Each structure stands twice: as C-alpha cells, then as structure tokens.
Amino acid sequence: MNATKAADRRPITFSRRASLLYAGALVFSAAGWLLDPRPAWAQTGRNQSFALDIHDGHVSADKKTIRVTEGDRGELKWTADETVALHLHGYDLRLDLKGGASGSMTFKAHTAGRFPIGIHGATGHGHGALLYLEVHPR
C-alpha cells in the first residue's frame, strides 16, 4: 500500500450527540418490539368466514373440518332447520340457534389444535361432533 494514500485516509468519527441519538433510537425501537402487549400470533392474521348449514343434525360432507392459522380471526355463520345449541370446545363459545334462524360465532384463533364443534339439543341427534375446527401453528 502506498504510504501517502494511507496517510490521506481519516477514520470515520461520529459526534457524541449523533452517537447518543443513534443509541437512544435503537433502545426505544427494541423496547417497543419487546414490550408489545400483543403476543406474536396476535400481531398478524387474516379474517376468515365460513357459511355452515345444518340439516337433520349434519353439515355437508365438504365442511367436516374448518382450517385456520393461529392469529386468524374467524366467523362461523350458521343456519339450521331445527333448534340446536352449538358449542365450540376449547374456545368455550356457545350459540343457541332457533330452527330457520341464522346466527354466528366469532373467535380469534389463539390456540393451535383440533377442536370439536358439538351440537346439543337436536332431536334424535344426541351429543357429538358436528365438525372440527383445526387451528394450525403460525
């Protein structure tokens, strides 16, 4: 390396004020990210809506499993031909639905797993899983 070129180079320096401003901005950014009151799964997500029809205590075969991802917001829109009580286990949501009427359940997918949606009170249909809600991890 040429000695004159090395002597012409000056080290990059920052003023004390610039260094403190940079460090302060870094600390506030990190604190905001770390202290965000929402867990990671709650910070993102999409809205999903599902229309579900109950006839004779059953939903159509193509709707036996509803799939969402953690952080999603979901809405289950129900209609039924008879009076039923619906229960989304694991999320402890309940909907009493009169025959011929419609209603909805809304939820935030906060826990991964497979949760049955039970039907209670339909004449002759007993207690069992009408369909399942699967919440996949993000």
HUMOJO-V258398 format. One line per field, one symbol per residue. psi: psi as a letter, one per 20 degrees, with the letter a starting at -180 (. if undefined). burial: + if it has 9 or more other ideal C-beta (glycine too) atoms within 8 Angstrom, else -. Layout:
BEGIN
psi=???
burial=???
END
This chain:
BEGIN
psi=qphhhhhhpqqpqqqhggghgggghgghggghghjpiprhhihrrrpqpppppppkjqrqhikippprqpiqpqpooqqqirpqpqpoqhilpqpopqpirqrqpqrpnipqappqoqppippjiaprpgrqopoqq.
burial=------------------+--+------------------++--+--+-+-+++--+-+---+--+-+++++++++++++-++++++++-+---+++-----+++-+++-----++++++-+-------+++++++--
END
